[in-house]
Amino acid sequence: MEKIYISTEFIKLDQLLKFVNAVEGGGMAKNVILDGLVKVNGEVAFQRGKKLREGDIVEFNNENYIISKEEK
């Protein structure tokens, strides 16, 4: 499981997929989310603007990402 460090309160699901280079761009992020290929905390997520906070786990394409607050 890969830790993704954020310095803000949250990151949106489509932004996360682009940030970790799991998709090529925003259009592809939108499509994989709407196709039901992304899970957040074990449940399929259809909201590309879903806010991910510390402790949330995202599953996509056999990869797992956990959101962590940036260490200061």
N, CA, C and O atoms as a Tinker XYZ file with bonds, in Angstrom:
   288  protein
     1  N      0.838000   -1.174000    0.000000    73     2
     2  CA     0.000000    0.000000    0.000000    64     1     3
     3  C      0.887000    1.242000    0.000000    63     2     4     5
     4  O      1.808000    1.375000    0.806000    81     3
     5  N      0.586000    2.130000   -0.912000    73     3     6
     6  CA     1.389000    3.353000   -1.055000    64     5     7
     7  C      0.759000    4.486000   -0.253000    63     6     8     9
     8  O     -0.442000    4.734000   -0.362000    81     7
     9  N      1.564000    5.170000    0.550000    73     7    10
    10  CA     1.080000    6.325000    1.312000    64     9    11
    11  C      1.148000    7.557000    0.433000    63    10    12    13
    12  O      2.161000    7.827000   -0.213000    81    11
    13  N      0.044000    8.303000    0.420000    73    11    14
    14  CA    -0.013000    9.550000   -0.324000    64    13    15
    15  C     -0.139000   10.672000    0.691000    63    14    16    17
    16  O     -1.122000   10.747000    1.428000    81    15
    17  N      0.857000   11.540000    0.726000    73    15    18
    18  CA     0.873000   12.626000    1.701000    64    17    19
    19  C      0.231000   13.873000    1.112000    63    18    20    21
    20  O      0.576000   14.307000    0.012000    81    19
    21  N     -0.711000   14.442000    1.864000    73    19    22
    22  CA    -1.350000   15.677000    1.434000    64    21    23
    23  C     -1.119000   16.743000    2.506000    63    22    24    25
    24  O     -1.023000   16.434000    3.693000    81    23
    25  N     -1.032000   17.984000    2.075000    73    23    26
    26  CA    -0.815000   19.086000    3.018000    64    25    27
    27  C     -2.103000   19.861000    3.265000    63    26    28    29
    28  O     -2.131000   20.778000    4.087000    81    27
    29  N     -3.169000   19.495000    2.556000    73    27    30
    30  CA    -4.465000   20.150000    2.710000    64    29    31
    31  C     -5.398000   19.246000    3.505000    63    30    32    33
    32  O     -5.041000   18.120000    3.852000    81    31
    33  N     -6.599000   19.749000    3.788000    73    31    34
    34  CA    -7.563000   18.970000    4.566000    64    33    35
    35  C     -8.025000   17.729000    3.795000    63    34    36    37
    36  O     -8.274000   16.680000    4.388000    81    35
    37  N     -8.138000   17.861000    2.460000    73    35    38
    38  CA    -8.615000   16.758000    1.638000    64    37    39
    39  C     -8.053000   16.872000    0.230000    63    38    40    41
    40  O     -7.497000   17.902000   -0.153000    81    39
    41  N     -8.209000   15.792000   -0.537000    73    39    42
    42  CA    -7.910000   15.789000   -1.972000    64    41    43
    43  C     -9.086000   15.097000   -2.644000    63    42    44    45
    44  O     -9.619000   14.122000   -2.116000    81    43
    45  N     -9.488000   15.592000   -3.795000    73    43    46
    46  CA   -10.613000   14.990000   -4.511000    64    45    47
    47  C    -10.149000   13.729000   -5.232000    63    46    48    49
    48  O     -8.993000   13.612000   -5.639000    81    47
    49  N    -11.076000   12.797000   -5.378000    73    47    50
    50  CA   -10.750000   11.485000   -5.942000    64    49    51
    51  C    -10.110000   11.587000   -7.321000    63    50    52    53
    52  O     -9.092000   10.943000   -7.574000    81    51
    53  N    -10.685000   12.382000   -8.215000    73    51    54
    54  CA   -10.101000   12.480000   -9.561000    64    53    55
    55  C     -8.707000   13.104000   -9.514000    63    54    56    57
    56  O     -7.831000   12.728000  -10.293000    81    55
    57  N     -8.499000   14.060000   -8.599000    73    55    58
    58  CA    -7.182000   14.680000   -8.461000    64    57    59
    59  C     -6.157000   13.673000   -7.956000    63    58    60    61
    60  O     -5.002000   13.683000   -8.382000    81    59
    61  N     -6.587000   12.807000   -7.048000    73    59    62
    62  CA    -5.672000   11.791000   -6.521000    64    61    63
    63  C     -5.208000   10.854000   -7.633000    63    62    64    65
    64  O     -4.019000   10.552000   -7.738000    81    63
    65  N     -6.138000   10.397000   -8.455000    73    63    66
    66  CA    -5.775000    9.470000   -9.532000    64    65    67
    67  C     -4.772000   10.105000  -10.485000    63    66    68    69
    68  O     -3.862000    9.431000  -10.968000    81    67
    69  N     -4.932000   11.394000  -10.758000    73    67    70
    70  CA    -3.964000   12.094000  -11.612000    64    69    71
    71  C     -2.636000   12.274000  -10.880000    63    70    72    73
    72  O     -1.570000   12.105000  -11.473000    81    71
    73  N     -2.699000   12.616000   -9.592000    73    71    74
    74  CA    -1.496000   12.871000   -8.795000    64    73    75
    75  C     -0.576000   11.657000   -8.728000    63    74    76    77
    76  O      0.645000   11.802000   -8.787000    81    75
    77  N     -1.153000   10.455000   -8.604000    73    75    78
    78  CA    -0.338000    9.238000   -8.486000    64    77    79
    79  C     -0.046000    8.618000   -9.859000    63    78    80    81
    80  O      0.503000    7.520000   -9.953000    81    79
    81  N     -0.423000    9.339000  -10.919000    73    79    82
    82  CA    -0.211000    8.878000  -12.301000    64    81    83
    83  C     -0.899000    7.551000  -12.600000    63    82    84    85
    84  O     -0.404000    6.753000  -13.396000    81    83
    85  N     -2.054000    7.316000  -11.954000    73    83    86
    86  CA    -2.827000    6.101000  -12.220000    64    85    87
    87  C     -3.634000    6.253000  -13.504000    63    86    88    89
    88  O     -4.041000    5.262000  -14.110000    81    87
    89  N     -3.864000    7.504000  -13.919000    73    87    90
    90  CA    -4.571000    7.806000  -15.162000    64    89    91
    91  C     -3.791000    8.884000  -15.900000    63    90    92    93
    92  O     -2.936000    9.558000  -15.326000    81    91
    93  N     -4.103000    9.033000  -17.192000    73    91    94
    94  CA    -3.363000    9.991000  -18.009000    64    93    95
    95  C     -3.859000   11.421000  -17.864000    63    94    96    97
    96  O     -3.116000   12.369000  -18.119000    81    95
    97  N     -5.113000   11.578000  -17.456000    73    95    98
    98  CA    -5.648000   12.924000  -17.338000    64    97    99
    99  C     -7.019000   12.929000  -16.696000    63    98   100   101
   100  O     -7.534000   11.891000  -16.279000    81    99
   101  N     -7.603000   14.124000  -16.624000    73    99   102
   102  CA    -8.892000   14.283000  -15.977000    64   101   103
   103  C    -10.023000   13.523000  -16.638000    63   102   104   105
   104  O    -10.896000   12.986000  -15.957000    81   103
   105  N    -10.014000   13.473000  -17.964000    73   103   106
   106  CA   -11.054000   12.740000  -18.688000    64   105   107
   107  C    -11.012000   11.257000  -18.382000    63   106   108   109
   108  O    -12.049000   10.624000  -18.181000    81   107
   109  N     -9.819000   10.713000  -18.347000    73   107   110
   110  CA    -9.676000    9.291000  -18.033000    64   109   111
   111  C    -10.077000    9.021000  -16.581000    63   110   112   113
   112  O    -10.700000    8.000000  -16.289000    81   111
   113  N     -9.723000    9.932000  -15.672000    73   111   114
   114  CA   -10.110000    9.787000  -14.264000    64   113   115
   115  C    -11.623000    9.740000  -14.152000    63   114   116   117
   116  O    -12.171000    8.884000  -13.458000    81   115
   117  N    -12.296000   10.652000  -14.828000    73   115   118
   118  CA   -13.761000   10.696000  -14.810000    64   117   119
   119  C    -14.344000    9.377000  -15.305000    63   118   120   121
   120  O    -15.275000    8.844000  -14.702000    81   119
   121  N    -13.802000    8.852000  -16.396000    73   119   122
   122  CA   -14.330000    7.623000  -16.982000    64   121   123
   123  C    -14.150000    6.412000  -16.077000    63   122   124   125
   124  O    -15.085000    5.628000  -15.916000    81   123
   125  N    -12.984000    6.240000  -15.489000    73   123   126
   126  CA   -12.769000    5.056000  -14.649000    64   125   127
   127  C    -13.621000    5.127000  -13.387000    63   126   128   129
   128  O    -14.055000    4.097000  -12.872000    81   127
   129  N    -13.865000    6.345000  -12.882000    73   127   130
   130  CA   -14.719000    6.500000  -11.709000    64   129   131
   131  C    -16.167000    6.179000  -12.079000    63   130   132   133
   132  O    -16.827000    5.412000  -11.378000    81   131
   133  N    -16.665000    6.758000  -13.172000    73   131   134
   134  CA   -18.048000    6.513000  -13.586000    64   133   135
   135  C    -18.280000    5.065000  -14.000000    63   134   136   137
   136  O    -19.405000    4.572000  -13.922000    81   135
   137  N    -17.232000    4.383000  -14.438000    73   135   138
   138  CA   -17.340000    2.965000  -14.810000    64   137   139
   139  C    -17.299000    2.046000  -13.585000    63   138   140   141
   140  O    -17.413000    0.827000  -13.721000    81   139
   141  N    -17.137000    2.619000  -12.404000    73   139   142
   142  CA   -17.152000    1.821000  -11.178000    64   141   143
   143  C    -15.873000    1.044000  -10.919000    63   142   144   145
   144  O    -15.896000    0.009000  -10.254000    81   143
   145  N    -14.758000    1.538000  -11.442000    73   143   146
   146  CA   -13.489000    0.826000  -11.314000    64   145   147
   147  C    -12.669000    1.260000  -10.107000    63   146   148   149
   148  O    -11.589000    0.720000   -9.865000    81   147
   149  N    -13.172000    2.237000   -9.345000    73   147   150
   150  CA   -12.422000    2.781000   -8.207000    64   149   151
   151  C    -13.214000    2.540000   -6.918000    63   150   152   153
   152  O    -14.421000    2.778000   -6.860000    81   151
   153  N    -12.515000    2.066000   -5.896000    73   151   154
   154  CA   -13.132000    1.882000   -4.584000    64   153   155
   155  C    -12.496000    2.825000   -3.576000    63   154   156   157
   156  O    -11.294000    3.088000   -3.616000    81   155
   157  N    -13.332000    3.328000   -2.669000    73   155   158
   158  CA   -12.854000    4.134000   -1.553000    64   157   159
   159  C    -13.339000    3.448000   -0.281000    63   158   160   161
   160  O    -14.539000    3.267000   -0.079000    81   159
   161  N    -12.403000    3.075000    0.562000    73   159   162
   162  CA   -12.712000    2.370000    1.806000    64   161   163
   163  C    -13.577000    1.130000    1.562000    63   162   164   165
   164  O    -14.494000    0.838000    2.329000    81   163
   165  N    -13.268000    0.404000    0.475000    73   163   166
   166  CA   -13.931000   -0.859000    0.187000    64   165   167
   167  C    -15.235000   -0.756000   -0.576000    63   166   168   169
   168  O    -15.822000   -1.784000   -0.914000    81   167
   169  N    -15.710000    0.452000   -0.860000    73   167   170
   170  CA   -16.962000    0.634000   -1.586000    64   169   171
   171  C    -16.702000    1.345000   -2.906000    63   170   172   173
   172  O    -15.884000    2.262000   -2.979000    81   171
   173  N    -17.410000    0.912000   -3.956000    73   171   174
   174  CA   -17.262000    1.545000   -5.262000    64   173   175
   175  C    -17.678000    3.005000   -5.151000    63   174   176   177
   176  O    -18.728000    3.323000   -4.592000    81   175
   177  N    -16.845000    3.889000   -5.688000    73   175   178
   178  CA   -17.107000    5.332000   -5.638000    64   177   179
   179  C    -17.429000    5.837000   -7.039000    63   178   180   181
   180  O    -16.674000    5.600000   -7.982000    81   179
   181  N    -18.553000    6.532000   -7.168000    73   179   182
   182  CA   -18.955000    7.083000   -8.459000    64   181   183
   183  C    -18.839000    8.603000   -8.509000    63   182   184   185
   184  O    -19.160000    9.213000   -9.529000    81   183
   185  N    -18.378000    9.226000   -7.408000    73   183   186
   186  CA   -18.248000   10.686000   -7.347000    64   185   187
   187  C    -16.797000   11.077000   -7.583000    63   186   188   189
   188  O    -15.931000   10.812000   -6.749000    81   187
   189  N    -16.538000   11.703000   -8.710000    73   187   190
   190  CA   -15.140000   12.075000   -8.981000    64   189   191
   191  C    -14.666000   13.179000   -8.052000    63   190   192   193
   192  O    -13.464000   13.333000   -7.836000    81   191
   193  N    -15.605000   13.957000   -7.495000    73   191   194
   194  CA   -15.248000   15.019000   -6.573000    64   193   195
   195  C    -15.267000   14.592000   -5.115000    63   194   196   197
   196  O    -15.198000   15.430000   -4.216000    81   195
   197  N    -15.362000   13.281000   -4.881000    73   195   198
   198  CA   -15.399000   12.786000   -3.501000    64   197   199
   199  C    -14.162000   13.252000   -2.755000    63   198   200   201
   200  O    -13.041000   13.123000   -3.245000    81   199
   201  N    -14.379000   13.797000   -1.563000    73   199   202
   202  CA   -13.270000   14.318000   -0.772000    64   201   203
   203  C    -12.624000   13.189000    0.025000    63   202   204   205
   204  O    -13.288000   12.496000    0.797000    81   203
   205  N    -11.339000   13.019000   -0.173000    73   203   206
   206  CA   -10.570000   11.998000    0.538000    64   205   207
   207  C     -9.788000   12.668000    1.645000    63   206   208   209
   208  O     -9.100000   13.667000    1.433000    81   207
   209  N     -9.908000   12.100000    2.825000    73   207   210
   210  CA    -9.225000   12.661000    3.980000    64   209   211
   211  C     -8.255000   11.634000    4.559000    63   210   212   213
   212  O     -8.213000   10.483000    4.125000    81   211
   213  N     -7.484000   12.069000    5.539000    73   211   214
   214  CA    -6.501000   11.197000    6.177000    64   213   215
   215  C     -7.151000    9.883000    6.612000    63   214   216   217
   216  O     -8.203000    9.876000    7.251000    81   215
   217  N     -6.506000    8.774000    6.253000    73   215   218
   218  CA    -6.990000    7.449000    6.630000    64   217   219
   219  C     -7.822000    6.769000    5.563000    63   218   220   221
   220  O     -8.041000    5.560000    5.639000    81   219
   221  N     -8.297000    7.512000    4.561000    73   219   222
   222  CA    -9.075000    6.900000    3.482000    64   221   223
   223  C     -8.163000    6.041000    2.612000    63   222   224   225
   224  O     -6.996000    6.365000    2.392000    81   223
   225  N     -8.726000    4.937000    2.124000    73   223   226
   226  CA    -7.977000    4.012000    1.275000    64   225   227
   227  C     -8.656000    3.941000   -0.085000    63   226   228   229
   228  O     -9.861000    3.704000   -0.180000    81   227
   229  N     -7.874000    4.149000   -1.130000    73   227   230
   230  CA    -8.369000    4.118000   -2.498000    64   229   231
   231  C     -7.783000    2.897000   -3.191000    63   230   232   233
   232  O     -6.580000    2.647000   -3.124000    81   231
   233  N     -8.651000    2.139000   -3.858000    73   231   234
   234  CA    -8.221000    0.970000   -4.618000    64   233   235
   235  C     -8.520000    1.211000   -6.087000    63   234   236   237
   236  O     -9.644000    1.557000   -6.449000    81   235
   237  N     -7.513000    1.028000   -6.936000    73   235   238
   238  CA    -7.693000    1.156000   -8.383000    64   237   239
   239  C     -6.595000    0.383000   -9.092000    63   238   240   241
   240  O     -5.416000    0.513000   -8.762000    81   239
   241  N     -6.990000   -0.417000  -10.064000    73   239   242
   242  CA    -6.047000   -1.110000  -10.938000    64   241   243
   243  C     -5.040000   -1.943000  -10.132000    63   242   244   245
   244  O     -3.838000   -1.906000  -10.397000    81   243
   245  N     -5.542000   -2.687000   -9.157000    73   243   246
   246  CA    -4.727000   -3.555000   -8.302000    64   245   247
   247  C     -3.694000   -2.801000   -7.466000    63   246   248   249
   248  O     -2.704000   -3.384000   -7.024000    81   247
   249  N     -3.923000   -1.525000   -7.252000    73   247   250
   250  CA    -3.058000   -0.707000   -6.398000    64   249   251
   251  C     -3.895000   -0.135000   -5.265000    63   250   252   253
   252  O     -5.077000    0.156000   -5.450000    81   251
   253  N     -3.294000    0.026000   -4.100000    73   251   254
   254  CA    -3.953000    0.620000   -2.947000    64   253   255
   255  C     -3.174000    1.846000   -2.499000    63   254   256   257
   256  O     -1.946000    1.825000   -2.412000    81   255
   257  N     -3.911000    2.911000   -2.219000    73   255   258
   258  CA    -3.307000    4.165000   -1.772000    64   257   259
   259  C     -3.996000    4.588000   -0.478000    63   258   260   261
   260  O     -5.223000    4.562000   -0.394000    81   259
   261  N     -3.220000    4.976000    0.528000    73   259   262
   262  CA    -3.788000    5.472000    1.781000    64   261   263
   263  C     -3.405000    6.936000    1.925000    63   262   264   265
   264  O     -2.256000    7.326000    1.713000    81   263
   265  N     -4.397000    7.732000    2.290000    73   263   266
   266  CA    -4.177000    9.162000    2.426000    64   265   267
   267  C     -3.610000    9.457000    3.811000    63   266   268   269
   268  O     -4.160000    9.013000    4.819000    81   267
   269  N     -2.519000   10.203000    3.858000    73   267   270
   270  CA    -1.887000   10.592000    5.121000    64   269   271
   271  C     -1.610000   12.093000    5.104000    63   270   272   273
   272  O     -1.354000   12.687000    4.056000    81   271
   273  N     -1.667000   12.679000    6.280000    73   271   274
   274  CA    -1.324000   14.098000    6.384000    64   273   275
   275  C      0.189000   14.234000    6.227000    63   274   276   277
   276  O      0.961000   13.410000    6.716000    81   275
   277  N      0.583000   15.285000    5.541000    73   275   278
   278  CA     1.991000   15.554000    5.306000    64   277   279
   279  C      2.693000   15.796000    6.638000    63   278   280   281
   280  O      2.214000   16.555000    7.481000    81   279
   281  N      3.819000   15.148000    6.807000    73   279   282
   282  CA     4.594000   15.321000    8.038000    64   281   283
   283  C      5.276000   16.679000    8.017000    63   282   284   285
   284  O      5.820000   17.099000    6.995000    81   283
   285  N      5.241000   17.354000    9.144000    73   283   286
   286  CA     5.830000   18.703000    9.210000    64   285   287
   287  C      7.210000   18.666000    9.798000    63   286   288
   288  O      7.853000   19.707000    9.929000    81   287
